[in-house]
Amino acid sequence: MNMNPRLYLIVHNIRSCYNVGSLLRTADAMAVDKVYLTGYTPYPKISNDNRLPYIVNKLARQINKTALGAEQSVDWEHEDDVLKLLPKLREQDFTIVALEQSVRALKLPEYEGADKNIALIVGREVEGLEPEVLEASDLHLEIPMLGQKESLNVASAAAIALYQLRWR
């Protein structure tokens, strides 16, 4: 039994710097052990950054606006290929959990994996996670919707899921 399960967040193919900043801030609030910014998700400045300086500065300003310093307090890393990352995490005893509405999805409050290391993956703002990412995930969780809307903003959904998973 894992007495101190780890909680990671994978932010995959998110376009909005403001969502990225909000997700980093939420990760800080929920003591997420590590955040991976994957695919085309914008990321803060890194040492030896090979992106054009004006791009780096623009992205950093936008991310900082909502992260409010969490980009410095949270352990994060940029990884281009999420499909190469997932097997590496599985080797470290992580369960890959996609936050997505799908036919396989278990309702978030019903999940009972209290002793498991979890890498929660969230994806694209409008379309959600790509089919190949869903297929590569071990488990799908969804947040039951009680109102008329079918989904939440990715940052809001991740906050709810991280809270539930942190206090499971």
N, C-alpha and C positions, 0 to 999 in steps of 0.2 A: 504494500500500500504506500502510495506517495503522500508523505506527511506535509510537504510544502509544494503543492502544485504550482507550476509556473504558468503565466498567462502572457501570451504574445498577441500582437495585433498586426495583421497584414492588410495594408491599404493598397488595393490593386486597381490600376487604371482609373484613378479619380482625377478629373480635370481641374477642379476648383482649388486654388491655393487656400481659399478661406475654409473649405472643408478640411483640407490637410491640416491647417493650423488648429482648427477646432478638434480634430481627431487627436493631434499631439497633446493638446491641453487636457482632453478627456483621459488620454493614456496616463498623463501625469496624475490626475485626480484619482484614478483607479489603480495606481501603482502597477501599471502594466510593465512587465519585465523587459520587453523589447518591442519596438515597432519596426516593421519592414515596409518601406515605401517601394512598391514594385511597378513594373511596366512603365507607362508614361506618366505616372503620378509625379507631380512636381515635388522637389525636395529642397531643403535649406542648403546653404553654402557648405561645401566640404573642403578640406585641405586638398590641394592639387586638383581643384575643380577644372575640368576641361570644357565646361560650357562657356559661352561668350560672357564676358563680365557684365554687360548690360542686362542679359537674361538672368544671370545669377542674382544680381541686385534687385531686379524687378520681382522675381519669385520670392526672394528672401523678405522683401518689404511686405508683400501680400500675405505670406505665411505668418510672419511675425505679428501682423495685425490681429489675428485671432488666436495664435499660439501664446502670445504674451510671455515669451521666454521658455515655454515648454520644449521648444526645439533644442534648448540647451540642457534642460533637466531630465529629459527622457532619452534613454538609450535607443537610438534609431540608426537604421542603415538603409541605403538604397541598393536594391537588387533588381537588375533588368528583367530577368526571366523567372517568373513565379513558379513555373512548372519544374524548374531545376531546384528551386528553394524548398518546395514541399517535401520531396523525398529526404532531403537533408534534415529537415525538422522531424520527420517521422523517425529517422534513425536516432534522434535525440529523445525519443519517447514522447513526442507530441501527437495529439489527436488533431487532425486538420478539420476545423469546423467552419463551414460556409454559412454566413448569415444571408439567407435567401429564401424566398417563397418558392417552393418546388413540391412536386408530388412526393418526394422522399422526406420532406421537412418535418421535424418534430417541433412541437410548440415549445418555445424557450422555457416557460415555467415547468415543463415536464422533464427537462433534462436533469439527470442525476449523477453526472460524472464528477463528483466532488474531489476524487483523488487523482484525476487525470491532468497532465499538462495539456493546455489547450492553446492552439494557434488559431485565433478567430480571423477569418478573412472576409473583408467587405470589398465591394466593387462598384463599378461604374454607376454614376448618379441616376441615369435614366434606365438603362438596360439591365443593370445588375451584373452579376458575375457571368462570364462566358461559359458555355457548355463544357469546354475542356477543363476549366477550373473546377466546376461543380463535379465533374466526373472524377477528378483527382482528389476530391475532398472525402474524408472518412464519414462525415456526418453533415446534415443540413439542419439548421435551426431557423425558425421563423418567429417573429413577434406577432402574436394574435392581434388583429385590428378590430376594434370595437365600434368605430365610427363608420362614416361613409367612404373615406379615403382608403385606398388599398395598400399604401406604403408610407414610409417616412423618409425624410432627408437622410442620406447615408450617415452623416455625423450624429444625428439624433438616434437613429437605429443602433449604431455602434455603441453609443453611450448607454442605452438601455441594456443591450446585451452584455457589455463589459461589466456593468453594475451587477447584473444577475449572476454572471459567471464568477465575479470576484467574491461575492457573498454566498455562493452555493454551499 
